[in-house]
Amino acid sequence: MEKNTIINNEHLENEKKTSSKENNCAVTNVFKVIGGKWKVLLINAIYSNCPKRFGELRREMEEVTQATLTTQLRELERDGIICRKAYAESPPRVEYKLTDLGKTLMPVIRSLEDWWHAYTNCRDIHNE
């Protein structure tokens, strides 16, 4: 029995070492929250027309499957970026809004967009 405990403790220690290395960079942690193919697009869509209904998001983002959209929205809700309000109606209605915390991401996203434009312009100049 002791060996199992020791092995489990070693496993936990290795996990702590790995996670402390991964969590050293704040930017890496930001991308754990907003990373993913659709999250920034969802945040922008909800911000531009708040509140946003699930069906509207689904129509605006035709390339994403319904399952992926649902997963991404749940993760953003779990992380406190958006809030979800379900209405007891027929047909069911669900609306999404940015939380106050989610709204603080907008300047960050705009800065990333500005960086991208500067980066692509710089690349274009160097590739000529």
The 8 nearest C-alpha neighbors of each residue, nearest first, counted from 0:
[[1, 3, 2, 4, 5, 6, 7, 8],
 [0, 2, 4, 3, 5, 6, 7, 8],
 [1, 3, 5, 4, 0, 6, 7, 8],
 [4, 2, 6, 0, 5, 1, 7, 8],
 [3, 5, 7, 1, 2, 6, 8, 0],
 [4, 6, 8, 2, 7, 3, 9, 1],
 [5, 7, 3, 9, 8, 4, 2, 10],
 [8, 6, 4, 10, 5, 9, 3, 11],
 [7, 9, 5, 11, 10, 6, 4, 12],
 [10, 8, 12, 6, 11, 7, 5, 13],
 [9, 11, 7, 13, 8, 12, 6, 14],
 [12, 10, 14, 8, 9, 13, 15, 7],
 [11, 13, 9, 15, 14, 10, 8, 16],
 [14, 12, 16, 10, 15, 11, 9, 17],
 [13, 15, 11, 17, 12, 16, 18, 10],
 [16, 14, 12, 18, 13, 17, 19, 11],
 [17, 15, 13, 19, 14, 18, 12, 20],
 [18, 16, 14, 20, 15, 19, 13, 21],
 [17, 19, 21, 15, 20, 16, 22, 14],
 [18, 20, 22, 16, 21, 17, 15, 23],
 [21, 19, 17, 18, 23, 22, 16, 24],
 [22, 20, 18, 19, 23, 17, 24, 27],
 [21, 23, 19, 20, 24, 18, 28, 25],
 [24, 22, 20, 21, 19, 25, 27, 28],
 [25, 23, 27, 26, 22, 28, 21, 20],
 [24, 26, 28, 27, 29, 23, 22, 30],
 [25, 27, 29, 28, 24, 30, 31, 23],
 [28, 26, 30, 24, 25, 29, 31, 22],
 [27, 29, 31, 25, 26, 30, 22, 24],
 [30, 28, 26, 32, 31, 27, 33, 25],
 [29, 31, 34, 33, 32, 27, 28, 26],
 [30, 32, 28, 29, 34, 33, 27, 35],
 [31, 33, 30, 29, 34, 28, 78, 75],
 [34, 32, 30, 38, 31, 39, 29, 35],
 [35, 33, 30, 31, 32, 38, 36, 39],
 [36, 34, 37, 38, 33, 39, 30, 71],
 [35, 37, 38, 34, 39, 40, 33, 71],
 [36, 38, 40, 35, 39, 41, 71, 68],
 [39, 37, 41, 40, 33, 35, 42, 36],
 [40, 38, 42, 41, 37, 43, 33, 34],
 [39, 41, 43, 37, 38, 42, 44, 36],
 [42, 40, 38, 44, 39, 43, 37, 45],
 [41, 43, 39, 45, 40, 44, 46, 38],
 [44, 42, 46, 40, 41, 45, 47, 39],
 [45, 43, 41, 47, 46, 42, 40, 48],
 [44, 46, 42, 49, 51, 48, 43, 47],
 [45, 47, 43, 44, 48, 49, 42, 97],
 [48, 46, 44, 45, 43, 49, 42, 51],
 [49, 47, 45, 46, 50, 51, 44, 43],
 [50, 48, 51, 45, 46, 96, 47, 95],
 [49, 51, 96, 95, 94, 48, 45, 52],
 [50, 52, 49, 95, 94, 45, 48, 96],
 [51, 53, 94, 55, 54, 93, 95, 56],
 [52, 54, 56, 55, 93, 57, 94, 51],
 [53, 55, 57, 56, 52, 58, 51, 59],
 [56, 54, 58, 52, 57, 53, 59, 51],
 [55, 57, 59, 53, 54, 58, 60, 52],
 [56, 58, 54, 60, 55, 59, 53, 61],
 [59, 57, 55, 56, 60, 61, 54, 53],
 [60, 58, 56, 57, 61, 55, 44, 54],
 [61, 59, 57, 58, 62, 63, 56, 55],
 [60, 62, 58, 63, 59, 57, 64, 56],
 [61, 63, 60, 64, 59, 57, 58, 65],
 [64, 62, 61, 60, 68, 67, 65, 57],
 [65, 63, 67, 66, 68, 62, 61, 57],
 [64, 66, 68, 67, 69, 63, 57, 70],
 [67, 65, 69, 64, 68, 70, 63, 71],
 [68, 66, 70, 64, 69, 65, 71, 63],
 [69, 67, 65, 71, 66, 70, 72, 64],
 [68, 70, 66, 72, 67, 71, 65, 73],
 [69, 71, 67, 73, 68, 72, 66, 74],
 [70, 72, 74, 68, 73, 69, 67, 75],
 [71, 73, 75, 69, 74, 70, 76, 68],
 [74, 72, 76, 70, 71, 75, 77, 69],
 [73, 75, 77, 71, 76, 72, 78, 70],
 [76, 74, 72, 78, 80, 77, 73, 81],
 [75, 77, 81, 73, 79, 74, 78, 82],
 [76, 78, 74, 75, 79, 73, 80, 81],
 [79, 77, 75, 76, 80, 74, 32, 81],
 [78, 80, 76, 77, 81, 75, 98, 100],
 [81, 79, 101, 75, 98, 78, 76, 100],
 [82, 80, 97, 76, 98, 96, 79, 75],
 [83, 81, 96, 76, 95, 98, 97, 84],
 [84, 82, 95, 94, 85, 81, 96, 93],
 [83, 85, 94, 93, 95, 86, 82, 92],
 [86, 84, 93, 92, 94, 83, 87, 91],
 [87, 85, 92, 88, 93, 91, 84, 94],
 [86, 88, 91, 85, 89, 92, 90, 93],
 [89, 87, 91, 86, 90, 92, 85, 93],
 [90, 88, 91, 87, 92, 86, 93, 85],
 [89, 91, 88, 92, 87, 86, 93, 85],
 [92, 90, 89, 88, 87, 86, 93, 85],
 [91, 93, 86, 85, 90, 88, 94, 52],
 [94, 92, 85, 84, 52, 53, 86, 91],
 [95, 93, 52, 84, 51, 83, 50, 53],
 [94, 96, 83, 51, 50, 82, 52, 84],
 [97, 95, 50, 82, 81, 49, 45, 98],
 [96, 98, 81, 101, 102, 80, 82, 99],
 [97, 99, 101, 81, 100, 80, 82, 102],
 [100, 98, 102, 101, 97, 103, 80, 81],
 [99, 101, 98, 103, 102, 80, 79, 104],
 [102, 100, 80, 98, 97, 103, 99, 104],
 [101, 103, 99, 104, 100, 105, 97, 98],
 [102, 104, 100, 101, 105, 106, 99, 107],
 [105, 103, 107, 102, 101, 106, 108, 100],
 [104, 106, 108, 107, 103, 102, 109, 101],
 [107, 105, 109, 108, 104, 110, 103, 102],
 [108, 106, 110, 104, 105, 109, 111, 103],
 [107, 109, 111, 105, 110, 106, 104, 112],
 [108, 110, 106, 112, 111, 107, 105, 113],
 [111, 109, 113, 107, 112, 108, 106, 114],
 [110, 112, 114, 108, 109, 113, 115, 107],
 [111, 113, 109, 115, 110, 114, 108, 116],
 [114, 112, 110, 116, 115, 111, 109, 117],
 [113, 115, 111, 117, 112, 116, 118, 110],
 [114, 116, 118, 112, 113, 117, 119, 111],
 [117, 115, 113, 119, 118, 114, 120, 112],
 [118, 116, 114, 120, 115, 119, 121, 113],
 [119, 117, 115, 121, 116, 120, 114, 122],
 [118, 120, 122, 116, 121, 117, 123, 115],
 [121, 119, 123, 117, 118, 122, 116, 124],
 [120, 122, 118, 124, 119, 123, 117, 125],
 [123, 121, 119, 125, 124, 120, 126, 118],
 [122, 124, 120, 126, 121, 125, 119, 127],
 [123, 125, 121, 122, 127, 126, 120, 119],
 [124, 126, 122, 123, 127, 121, 120, 119],
 [125, 127, 123, 124, 122, 121, 120, 119],
 [126, 124, 125, 123, 122, 121, 120, 119]]
